[in-house]
Amino acid sequence: MPATELLTLKNKKVLVVSHRGADVDALASAGIVHLLLMDRNYVEIAIPEHLNNSAKRLAETMEIAYTMQPKFSDFDVLVIVDLNSYNMLGPFAEAVEKFKGKIFLFDHHSASEDVIAKEENSLIVEDAASTTEVLWCFLAEHAPKKLDERIALLTACGLIADTAHFSFASRNTFRVMAEALKKTDKTFSEIIEMFSVERELSERIALLKAAQRTRIFRVNKALIVLSEIGAFESQSAAALLHLGADVAFVGTIEGHSVRVSGRAKFSFAQGYELDLAKDVFHKLSDFFEGEGGGHITAAAFTGRANSVEEILQKCLELLVAKMKEKEPEMAIKEYKEK
Ligand SMILES: [Mn+2]
């Protein structure tokens, strides 16, 4: 089993790093590693650029401290959680690439071509629902005594958030959740309360605008939608799936820097053996400056381009190419306003 050396660390200065735009799973995973190592080491958590509001709320309720400007040279060891590509490290990428000490990595995203940590120090479980699930199973096997109430709560938070309240969950996810719940007195709704935030007006407006600006394509029986928005592209893509799309690509542009987020229904991904990260988002960097990654049903791209439209169009093209592997005869129809 890789990465077990992590459990032997003693008298080290350890920096735990997660991805930019850290979400609940990212922050909870960093919190778990902090709790795990803090008895015998000096541990800090660092987040590049920003955290989402739910992650900020969790940091407050669980009193998890973090910095956004770490001095990498002060540390002996890095532990990277909930990412496996340099792109997701944003402004930290260079410092991690140059880091001389040992690097451990725990993740559940589709593996990228980047090698941030040596194989023996990295544990990537692509079919795990969250990085907290990966960490829980790792500890259950190698250090079960460490599984206390705080680690259980953080594990549950990461699981609930990354599965969108168990919409995408395996049998193992429910098993881990049941084990974690046993270690706490909290109810399910009390755990949700630990990281829930009111959605801001700006986000709700963005979601409605994304729906308003949608281009709708019918490809055989599937509905694929493209939309452009000022912000909240991943939330918008998820919202468009709730409205009825099988796949949604939503992009945003500021100057020339572009972000595109994609979401696919699980049943659709299964039907076409689609991995949104591998079949669409990794490939975007062959055509545009930037990098993409993510999961089977949720992925994103950040890069540079002259317009969002050209990237959205390419997403559609790559998706249709993948669909054609199953159904070579494809009719694509765009629904236009009359
Ligand atoms: Mn995650």
Residues whose N, C-alpha, C, O or C-beta is under 5 A from the ligand:
A	BS01	MN	D25 D82 S130 T131 D162
